[in-house]
């Protein structure tokens, strides 16, 4: 294990200068660094992709590990010969999330195409 003091000092210096720049921009003492519009567009797409991926991942976990109280409720309704109130199932909700994500990304993008293909598999 090599401990490079020069690299550590260099990294700390870069971190400190960036922290100073950020602070000055937030306090209004310095002009904010303008980003290229293409980069801002890519950052917005990355944020959107991250949000949809996390949303779909959470719903996939719900689908794979259902809520025990919902299963008990279904069992009780079945034993009492009553009709279960109509609700959107976890699979339908996951499919809807995938369709919404595909619409936002565009059906012609690879990420959007995958959501459409997997949504058809679920339904």
C-alpha positions in Angstrom: 0.0 0.0 0.0 1.6 3.2 -1.2 0.8 6.4 0.7 1.6 9.3 -1.7 1.6 12.5 0.3 2.1 14.7 -2.8 -1.0 13.2 -4.5 -3.0 13.7 -1.3 -1.9 17.3 -1.0 -2.7 17.9 -4.7 -6.2 16.4 -4.4 -6.8 18.4 -1.2 -5.8 21.6 -3.1 -8.1 20.9 -6.0 -11.0 20.2 -3.5 -10.3 23.4 -1.6 -10.3 25.6 -4.8 -13.5 24.0 -6.0 -15.1 24.5 -2.6 -14.0 28.2 -2.6 -15.4 28.7 -6.1 -18.7 27.1 -5.2 -19.0 29.2 -2.1 -18.3 32.4 -3.9 -20.8 31.5 -6.6 -23.5 30.8 -4.0 -22.8 34.0 -2.1 -22.9 36.1 -5.2 -19.3 37.2 -5.0 -18.2 35.6 -8.2 -19.8 35.1 -11.6 -21.4 31.7 -12.0 -19.7 29.4 -14.4 -21.9 29.0 -17.5 -22.2 25.5 -18.8 -22.5 24.5 -22.4 -26.2 24.0 -23.3 -25.4 20.5 -24.7 -23.8 19.6 -21.3 -26.9 20.9 -19.5 -29.1 18.8 -21.7 -27.0 15.7 -21.0 -27.1 16.5 -17.2 -30.9 16.8 -17.4 -31.2 13.5 -19.3 -28.9 11.8 -16.7 -31.0 13.0 -13.8 -34.2 11.8 -15.6 -32.6 8.5 -16.3 -31.5 8.1 -12.7 -35.0 9.0 -11.4 -36.8 6.7 -13.6 -34.4 3.8 -13.0 -34.8 4.2 -9.2 -38.6 4.4 -9.5 -38.7 1.2 -11.7 -36.2 -0.5 -9.4 -38.4 0.2 -6.3 -41.5 -1.0 -8.1 -39.7 -4.2 -9.2 -38.8 -4.8 -5.6 -42.4 -4.4 -4.6 -43.5 -6.8 -7.3 -41.0 -9.4 -6.2 -41.7 -9.1 -2.5 -45.4 -8.3 -2.1 -46.9 -6.6 0.8 -48.0 -9.2 3.4 -51.1 -7.2 4.5 -52.3 -7.0 0.9 -52.0 -10.8 0.6 -53.9 -11.3 3.9 -56.6 -8.9 2.7 -56.9 -10.9 -0.5 -57.1 -14.2 1.4 -59.9 -12.8 3.7 -62.0 -11.5 0.8 -61.6 -14.9 -0.9 -62.7 -16.8 2.2 -65.7 -14.5 2.8 -66.7 -15.0 -0.9 -66.6 -11.2 -1.5 -65.2 -9.4 -4.4 -61.8 -7.8 -3.9 -61.9 -4.0 -4.5 -60.4 -3.3 -7.9 -56.9 -1.9 -7.7 -53.9 -1.6 -10.0 -51.7 -4.6 -9.5 -48.0 -4.3 -8.9 -47.2 -5.7 -12.3 -49.6 -3.2 -14.0 -48.0 -0.3 -12.0 -44.5 -1.4 -13.0 -45.7 -1.7 -16.7 -47.1 1.8 -16.5 -43.9 3.2 -15.1 -42.0 1.6 -17.9 -44.4 3.1 -20.5 -44.0 6.5 -18.9 -40.3 6.2 -18.9 -40.3 5.1 -22.6 -42.4 8.1 -23.5 -40.0 10.5 -21.7 -36.9 9.0 -23.3 -38.4 8.3 -26.6 -39.3 5.0 -28.1 -36.5 5.3 -30.6 -33.8 5.3 -28.0 -32.3 2.1 -26.7 -33.4 2.7 -23.2 -36.9 3.5 -24.3 -37.1 0.5 -26.5 -36.2 -1.8 -23.6 -39.0 -0.4 -21.5 -41.5 -1.0 -24.2 -40.3 -4.6 -24.8 -40.3 -5.5 -21.0 -43.7 -3.9 -20.5 -45.2 -6.1 -23.1 -43.8 -9.1 -21.3 -45.4 -8.1 -18.0 -48.9 -7.6 -19.4 
